[in-house]
Amino acid sequence: MSYSVGQVSGFAGVTVRTLHYYDKAGLLCPSERSPAGYRLYGNADLARLQQILFYRELGFSLDEIATIMADPAAGALKHLRDRHRMLNEQIAKLHRLVEVAERAMEVERTGVELTPEERFEVFGEVAFDLSYATDAHLKWGHSEGHRQSMARAAAHTKEDWRQIMAEAAAWRHELIAAFNAGEAPDSARVLELAEEHRRHIGRWFTACPPEMHCRIADDYVEDSRAFALVVPPSEQRPGLDRFLRAAIHANAEGGRDR
């Protein structure tokens, strides 16, 4: 029995245009034509279409599907294993994103409630990029330090945040002054600023041993969103992020030697 392109479109759930495209691409060519030249699909064609739609549902590209179906015995199992691994990775990532959303809801429930005016008053130009928060959680969410930091941040009061930001602004002023003066990252003054930054994190968020401090400093150079949490864009200078990283790494080395 043969079916028209309209009939196949109806019961397969694909558009007529899609079937025409599959034909043009050589992926699914109907085995028959009507006397008037219209496409007609037989049972073997429908079985092939079912395979194509199965692979499409798994996320394979049309080129990949064409390769698999050209020689199913040679490549299908490897492709399916690769797709199985990728889907499991995507599932794991989605689970982590759910955790991020749950954490965000928890912060909203227990964190400091500020009006837009109060938020600017407390945080000024320092803005916490939600995309960075998500990426940071995916990167560090497995660590106890990250979990503790998020929990403590959520528990801070408005007055706590005032003090945190005041300390950060005073420290930042000294850091930029040292950078503008051309001081070396391993000078005594700059090393003390690096150590003060480490103590600030430990005092307000989570214990910050030298190794962890170095990883944070690396993130400042690798991700501008992270550095913007420390130095707002309007106060940044070319090379300041690397200067701070060098100081933190030098301070960590000194701390290990002490």
N, C-alpha and C positions, 0 to 999 in steps of 0.2 A: 504494500500500500504506500502511496506517495502523498506528501503534504505540501501545500503551497507555502510560500514564504510568510504570508500573513497568518496561516494556521500555526506554523512553527513559532512565529513571534508571540502569538497569543498564549500557547500552552508552555513555552519555555521561559517566558518572562523577559525576553530581550527585544530590542527594537528591530524593525525591518532594516533600518540603516546599519545596525550592528551586523546583522546577517550578511548584508551586502558587502560590508567592509571585510568580514571574515572570508568571503568568497574572493574578493579582489586580492587579499593578502595571501591566498592559497592555503588558508588554515582550514576552511570548511567549504569545499566546493560541492554543490548539490550534484547528486549522481544522475539526475534526469532533467530534462526540459520538456515543457508542454509543447504541443504543436505550434502554439503562438510564441514560443521562446521564453516562457516564464519558468523560473526556478522551481524544481520539485525535489523534495527531500525524502529519501527512503529511510528504513529502520536503521541501517548502518550509519547513515548521516546523523540521525538523531542520537545514536550512541556516541558518536564522535563529538557532537555538540555538548552532550552531557559531560564528557571528559574535559572539554575546553572550559566549561563553566565551573567545573570542580576546581581546576587549577587556577582560574581567575579568582575564585572565592578565597583561595589560599594566598593570593597576592602575587602570583607569577605574572611576568610581562608576557605579551603576545610572542615576542621573540623566543623567550624561554619555553613557552608552551609549544611553539613550532619545533624547537630542538628536541624536546621530550617526545613529542608525538611522531617525529620523523623516525625515531628509533627507541621506542619505549623501554625495551629490555636493557639498553645500554645506559641510559641516563636518568630514568625516572626515580629510582630508589635514592640515588645520591641527591638529586634535587629535592626530593621529599624530606630526606633527613636534614638537609640544610635549612629548608623552610620550617621544619619542626623545631629546630634549634632557635631560629630567628623568632618564631612565634612565642616560644617560651621566654625568650629575652624580653620581648615586648610585653608579655603578661607580667613579668617581674617588674618592669619599669612602671607599668600602670598601677601595680600594687604600691610601689613607692610613691607615685603621684597621689594616690588615695591618702597615704600617710601625710603627705605635704598638706593636702586639703584639710585633713582632720586636725593637723597641728595649727593651720591658719585659723580654723574655726575655734580651736581652744584658745589661741591668743586673743581672738576677738571677744571671746566670752570672759576671759580672766585678765586681759591686758588693760592698759591705761586707755580710758575713753577720752579723746581730745577732739575739740572742735577744730576746723581747719585753721582758725586763727591761733589757737593754742598750739597746734602741731607746728606751725611755722615759728611761733615764739620759742618753742623748746628745741626743735630740730634745725631751724634755719634752712640752709640750702641742702643739708644732708638728707637725701631721699633714699629710702630702702626699696630698691627695684624688685618687684615681685618675681620677675623672671630669674633674677639672681638668687632670690630666696629659694625658688624651686630647684635650680641647678645645684645650689649649695647643699640642699637637703639630699639630693640624689648622690652627691659626691661624698658628703660627710655624715649623712644620716645614720650610718651604722655605728658611729663612734659615740661613746658615752659623753665625751666632752661637748659634742654638738647638741646632744639631747639636754644636757645640763644647762648649756648656754641658752637654748630656746626657752626652757622652763623658767630660768631666772629672769630672762628678759621679759617674759610674760608677767612676772610677779612684781616688777618694778613699778613704783608709783610715779605720778607726774613729777613730784619733787626729786625723786631718784634720778629721773631722766634729765631734769634741769642740771643736777650736779654732774652727771655723766658727761653731758654735752659741754658744760663749762670747763671741766677738766680737759676734755678732748680739744676744745678750742685753744686753751692756753698752751697745751702741748704742741698743737699744730703750728701755732705762732712761732714757738721756739725752733721747731723743725725747719720751717721755711726760712727763718732768719739764718740758721746755720748753713742751709743749702745755698742761700743767696750770698753768704759771706765766703763761699768756696771752701768750707771746712771739709776735711776728709771723713768718709763714713766711719772710719775706725778711730777718730779723734775722741778724746775723753768726754767732751760735751755731747757729741752725737751718740756715743755708746750709752751714756746715761739716759738720753732721750729714748733710745731703743729699749732699754731696761724699764723705763717708766711706762712705755707702751705695753710691755709684757705684764707688768704689775697691774696696770689699769684693766686689762682683760681678766686677769685672775680675780681682781677685787669685785668686779661687777658682773662677770659672766661665768667663766669656768677656769679651773686651774690650767695654766699655760706653760708647760715645760719648754725648754729651748727648742726641742725638735718640733713641737707643735707650732711654736712661734715662727719658725723658719718656713713651715708649710703655709702658714697664713701670709707671710711676706711674699712667698712665691706667687700666691694667688693675686696679690696686689699688682704684680707685673703682668701676669697672664690674663687677667680679667679686669678691664677698666671699671666695671660695675663694683667690684670689690674695693678698688682704690678710692672710688667716689664716696664710700662710706667713711673713709678716713680723712680724705682731703676733697672738699667739694670742687667741681670742675673749675669754678671761677678762681680758685686759689692754687690750682695745679700749675706746675712748671715742667717743661720738657726734661725728662730724666729724674724727676723727683721720686717717682715710684721705684726706680732702680737704686737710687741713693738710699731710700729707706730699707729696701731689701738688703742691700750690702751692709748697712748698719746693723740690722737685726741678725744677719748671719754672723757678722764679726762679734757681736755681743754674745751670741750663742756659743761660739768657739771659746771666747773668754770665760764664759760661765762654766763650760765643761772643764777648762783648765784650772779653775779656782777650786 
